Amino acid sequence: REFLEKDNTYLCHGAKEAFEQGIPARLGYFMNLGLSLFDKKMAPYSFDQLESPILHKIVNDSEIQQYIFAGKGTGAQGDGSIQLLCKNKKSLKKVKSYLQKNYNLSDFEVLVLKQ
């Protein structure tokens, strides 16, 4: 319950503020913290459904760490979708290529530009 109320409110406000201020590293901090708190506080209640081994394997893959600020699951935190916050366009291309080659994953790219 704490995660769904207090923690989630903190994470959403912090991520929104970081996004609005254009600070991707800070947004990445909140994404990583969200995944960590979810794993600690929510996943144990239904570990077989929320373990997300593919998500964690990708997020922790040393080959992409230098190219991303963060990674997290989306939706119900299962292995269905992952969001990776890449550091720049060059990093995005490297991560996409690596994930396609090594994990046979397709992607949907969202590029956010400063106005």
C-alpha positions as CSV (number, residue, x, y, z in Angstrom):
1,R,0.0,0.0,0.0
2,E,2.9,2.4,0.8
3,F,4.3,1.9,-2.7
4,L,0.9,2.5,-4.4
5,E,0.3,5.7,-2.4
6,K,3.2,7.5,-0.9
7,D,6.1,6.1,-3.1
8,N,4.2,6.4,-6.3
9,T,3.2,10.0,-5.6
10,Y,6.8,10.9,-4.9
11,L,8.0,9.1,-8.0
12,C,5.4,10.7,-10.3
13,H,6.0,14.2,-9.0
14,G,9.8,13.8,-9.2
15,A,9.7,12.4,-12.7
16,K,7.3,15.0,-13.9
17,E,9.5,17.8,-12.5
18,A,12.6,16.3,-14.1
19,F,10.9,16.0,-17.4
20,E,9.5,19.5,-17.4
21,Q,12.9,20.9,-16.4
22,G,14.6,18.9,-19.2
23,I,17.0,16.9,-16.8
24,P,17.1,13.4,-18.3
25,A,19.6,12.0,-15.7
26,R,17.2,13.0,-12.9
27,L,14.3,11.5,-14.8
28,G,16.4,8.3,-15.0
29,Y,17.0,8.4,-11.3
30,F,13.2,8.3,-10.7
31,M,12.7,5.6,-13.2
32,N,15.4,3.4,-11.6
33,L,14.1,4.2,-8.1
34,G,10.6,3.2,-9.2
35,L,11.8,-0.2,-10.5
36,S,13.8,-0.8,-7.3
37,L,10.9,0.1,-5.0
38,F,8.5,-2.0,-7.1
39,D,10.8,-5.0,-6.9
40,K,11.2,-4.5,-3.1
41,K,7.6,-3.7,-2.1
42,M,5.3,-5.1,-4.8
43,A,6.9,-8.0,-6.6
44,P,7.1,-10.2,-3.5
45,Y,3.3,-10.3,-3.3
46,S,3.1,-12.2,-6.6
47,F,6.7,-13.0,-7.5
48,D,5.8,-15.6,-10.2
49,Q,3.8,-12.9,-12.0
50,L,6.0,-9.9,-11.3
51,E,9.5,-11.3,-11.3
52,S,10.2,-10.0,-14.9
53,P,13.4,-11.8,-15.6
54,I,13.8,-10.4,-19.2
55,L,13.2,-6.9,-18.0
56,H,15.9,-7.2,-15.3
57,K,18.3,-8.9,-17.7
58,I,18.0,-6.0,-20.2
59,V,18.1,-3.2,-17.6
60,N,21.2,-4.7,-16.0
61,D,22.9,-5.6,-19.2
62,S,26.4,-4.1,-19.0
63,E,26.6,-3.6,-22.8
64,I,23.9,-0.9,-22.7
65,Q,24.6,0.7,-19.3
66,Q,26.8,3.4,-20.9
67,Y,24.0,4.4,-23.3
68,I,21.1,4.7,-20.9
69,F,20.0,6.7,-17.9
70,A,17.5,4.2,-16.9
71,G,15.1,1.3,-17.7
72,K,11.8,0.2,-16.3
73,G,8.9,-2.0,-17.0
74,T,5.6,-0.5,-18.2
75,G,2.0,-1.4,-17.4
76,A,1.9,-4.2,-14.8
77,Q,5.7,-4.5,-14.6
78,G,5.7,-7.8,-16.4
79,D,8.0,-8.7,-19.3
80,G,5.7,-7.3,-21.9
81,S,7.2,-3.8,-22.4
82,I,10.3,-1.9,-21.3
83,Q,11.1,1.8,-21.4
84,L,14.8,2.7,-21.8
85,L,15.8,6.3,-21.4
86,C,18.8,6.7,-23.7
87,K,21.3,9.5,-23.3
88,N,21.2,10.8,-26.9
89,K,20.3,9.8,-30.5
90,K,23.6,8.0,-31.0
91,S,23.0,6.0,-27.8
92,L,19.5,5.2,-29.0
93,K,20.7,3.8,-32.2
94,K,23.3,1.6,-30.5
95,V,20.8,0.3,-27.9
96,K,18.2,-0.5,-30.6
97,S,20.7,-2.4,-32.7
98,Y,22.0,-4.3,-29.7
99,L,18.6,-5.3,-28.5
100,Q,17.5,-6.4,-31.9
101,K,20.7,-8.4,-32.4
102,N,21.0,-9.9,-28.9
103,Y,17.4,-10.2,-27.7
104,N,15.5,-10.2,-31.0
105,L,13.4,-7.4,-29.7
106,S,11.5,-4.8,-31.8
107,D,11.1,-1.3,-30.6
108,F,8.8,1.8,-30.7
109,E,10.9,4.9,-30.5
110,V,9.7,8.1,-28.8
111,L,12.0,11.1,-29.2
112,V,11.4,14.1,-26.9
113,L,13.0,17.3,-28.0
114,K,13.4,20.6,-26.2
115,Q,11.3,23.4,-27.5
